[in-house]
Amino acid sequence: MTVKIDIQSNIKEVQKKLNMFQKKHLPEASANAINEVGVKAVNAMRSQLAKKLDRPTMFTKKGVVLKFKARPNDLSALIEVPPIQSKYLEKQFEGGIESAKNQQIPVPYDKGVLNQYGNIRGRRRGFAKRKTEFIGQVKGIDGVWRRTGGKKNPQLKLIIGFEKVVRYTKKLEFFKTVSGVVNKNIDKILNKHIQRIIGR
């Protein structure tokens, strides 16, 4: 998942107003402007990850990067969600339906089973961790069940459900956020770097 920052159309208008010396340094100023707005767009997207997701890990929050920076001879930069993060964040960016393949999808019903990052705690050790917990089907619902209430008032509580299909609502706006930051800031930032050329 990527967005390319390219400001060729902006530069053509600027060139008409510069002398030969200033035109010589325009590619450098343009590259600096692209990279500055690129960092701003990355930070805006990381902020959205932190706000819209439930307790994301630092690895997830840093899942948007400025992969390629602009250079004077290549006035474009690339903002990317790396493949690892993109794979598990796909449904957060696009919404949609996930269907179980080999195993059913575990869905937490009790927040007590989640760690500080909102993920099911200790999955490698198995889902049923207490003596009062078991994996099975109750009233047609597969999952991890916990016995509560003791002998006097025995009850079963679903803490993790095993679903064949999970529906996701779109939470994140990658292309809209990045392009919005670029369009809002590029002219101002480019002008700032050009003014430094003119002042030389």
TIVOSE-439881 format. One record per residue (C-alpha): x, y, z; residue number from 1; residue in one letter. Coordinates in steps of 0.1 Angstrom, whole numbers, plus 5000, padded with zeros to 4 digits. Example, Ala and Ser with C-alpha at 12.3 -4.5 7.8 and 13.67 -1.06 7.14 Angstrom:
# residues 2
     u     v     w  pos  code
  5123  4955  5078    1     A
  5137  4989  5071    2     S
This chain:
# residues 200
     u     v     w  pos  code
  5000  5000  5000    1     M
  5018  5032  4988    2     T
  5013  5068  4979    3     V
  5037  5086  4956    4     K
  5044  5123  4961    5     I
  5052  5142  4929    6     D
  5051  5180  4924    7     I
  5062  5184  4888    8     Q
  5032  5207  4880    9     S
  5040  5229  4910   10     N
  5076  5233  4899   11     I
  5068  5243  4863   12     K
  5050  5274  4875   13     E
  5078  5283  4899   14     V
  5105  5281  4873   15     Q
  5090  5309  4853   16     K
  5097  5333  4881   17     K
  5133  5324  4888   18     L
  5167  5335  4874   19     N
  5193  5311  4861   20     M
  5211  5307  4895   21     F
  5179  5301  4913   22     Q
  5167  5275  4887   23     K
  5200  5257  4892   24     K
  5191  5251  4929   25     H
  5154  5245  4924   26     L
  5157  5207  4922   27     P
  5174  5207  4956   28     E
  5148  5229  4972   29     A
  5120  5208  4956   30     S
  5135  5176  4970   31     A
  5137  5191  5004   32     N
  5101  5203  5002   33     A
  5088  5169  4991   34     I
  5107  5151  5019   35     N
  5094  5176  5045   36     E
  5058  5172  5035   37     V
  5063  5134  5033   38     G
  5074  5133  5069   39     V
  5044  5154  5078   40     K
  5021  5130  5060   41     A
  5037  5100  5076   42     V
  5033  5115  5111   43     N
  4996  5123  5104   44     A
  4989  5087  5094   45     M
  5008  5073  5124   46     R
  4987  5096  5146   47     S
  4955  5082  5130   48     Q
  4967  5046  5137   49     L
  4972  5055  5173   50     A
  4938  5071  5177   51     K
  4916  5049  5156   52     K
  4929  5014  5166   53     L
  4924  4998  5200   54     D
  4958  5000  5218   55     R
  4981  4994  5188   56     P
  5016  4982  5195   57     T
  5046  5005  5187   58     M
  5053  4982  5157   59     F
  5018  4989  5143   60     T
  5019  5027  5151   61     K
  5052  5029  5131   62     K
  5036  5009  5102   63     G
  5037  5039  5079   64     V
  5071  5050  5065   65     V
  5087  5073  5040   66     L
  5103  5044  5020   67     K
  5120  5065  4993   68     F
  5130  5101  4997   69     K
  5131  5126  4969   70     A
  5165  5136  4954   71     R
  5174  5166  4931   72     P
  5175  5142  4902   73     N
  5143  5123  4912   74     D
  5116  5146  4925   75     L
  5093  5120  4940   76     S
  5090  5103  4973   77     A
  5071  5071  4983   78     L
  5050  5067  5015   79     I
  5043  5030  5023   80     E
  5026  5007  5047   81     V
  5052  4979  5047   82     P
  5039  4944  5037   83     P
  5040  4930  5072   84     I
  5017  4957  5087   85     Q
  4997  4960  5055   86     S
  4987  4923  5057   87     K
  4971  4925  5091   88     Y
  4959  4961  5088   89     L
  4942  4955  5054   90     E
  4907  4952  5068   91     K
  4912  4983  5090   92     Q
  4921  5003  5059   93     F
  4895  4988  5036   94     E
  4868  4971  5057   95     G
  4852  4940  5044   96     G
  4848  4903  5054   97     I
  4874  4878  5065   98     E
  4865  4842  5061   99     S
  4881  4814  5081  100     A
  4905  4792  5060  101     K
  4919  4763  5080  102     N
  4908  4773  5115  103     Q
  4880  4795  5128  104     Q
  4888  4831  5137  105     I
  4891  4838  5175  106     P
  4871  4869  5185  107     V
  4873  4882  5221  108     P
  4840  4886  5240  109     Y
  4856  4894  5274  110     D
  4881  4923  5276  111     K
  4899  4905  5304  112     G
  4915  4881  5278  113     V
  4933  4910  5260  114     L
  4968  4923  5267  115     N
  4978  4960  5269  116     Q
  4977  4962  5231  117     Y
  4942  4948  5226  118     G
  4954  4914  5214  119     N
  4943  4880  5229  120     I
  4968  4873  5256  121     R
  4991  4842  5254  122     G
  4977  4827  5223  123     R
  5007  4804  5219  124     R
  4999  4786  5252  125     R
  4963  4780  5241  126     G
  4930  4798  5246  127     F
  4917  4780  5277  128     A
  4940  4789  5305  129     K
  4921  4783  5337  130     R
  4907  4751  5352  131     K
  4873  4767  5349  132     T
  4876  4772  5311  133     E
  4871  4748  5283  134     F
  4868  4749  5245  135     I
  4836  4736  5231  136     G
  4802  4743  5216  137     Q
  4773  4756  5237  138     V
  4739  4763  5222  139     K
  4755  4762  5187  140     G
  4783  4786  5196  141     I
  4819  4775  5193  142     D
  4844  4792  5216  143     G
  4862  4793  5249  144     V
  4837  4791  5278  145     W
  4842  4799  5315  146     R
  4823  4783  5343  147     R
  4811  4810  5368  148     T
  4788  4812  5397  149     G
  4800  4782  5416  150     G
  4779  4752  5426  151     K
  4750  4773  5438  152     K
  4745  4793  5406  153     N
  4764  4776  5378  154     P
  4766  4796  5346  155     Q
  4787  4796  5314  156     L
  4803  4828  5300  157     K
  4817  4831  5265  158     L
  4851  4848  5266  159     I
  4864  4840  5231  160     I
  4842  4831  5202  161     G
  4854  4811  5172  162     F
  4838  4827  5141  163     E
  4837  4814  5105  164     K
  4832  4849  5092  165     V
  4842  4883  5107  166     V
  4830  4916  5093  167     R
  4852  4947  5096  168     Y
  4843  4983  5095  169     T
  4868  5006  5077  170     K
  4886  5027  5104  171     K
  4916  5042  5086  172     L
  4919  5065  5056  173     E
  4954  5060  5041  174     F
  4951  5076  5006  175     F
  4928  5104  5018  176     K
  4950  5113  5048  177     T
  4983  5113  5029  178     V
  4971  5131  4998  179     S
  4952  5156  5021  180     G
  4983  5165  5040  181     V
  5004  5168  5008  182     V
  4978  5190  4990  183     N
  4973  5212  5020  184     K
  5010  5218  5028  185     N
  5031  5213  4996  186     I
  5028  5249  4982  187     D
  5036  5265  5015  188     K
  5066  5243  5022  189     I
  5079  5245  4986  190     L
  5077  5283  4988  191     N
  5097  5283  5021  192     K
  5125  5263  5005  193     H
  5124  5285  4973  194     I
  5127  5317  4995  195     Q
  5159  5302  5009  196     R
  5173  5300  4973  197     I
  5162  5335  4965  198     I
  5179  5348  4997  199     G
  5213  5333  4987  200     R
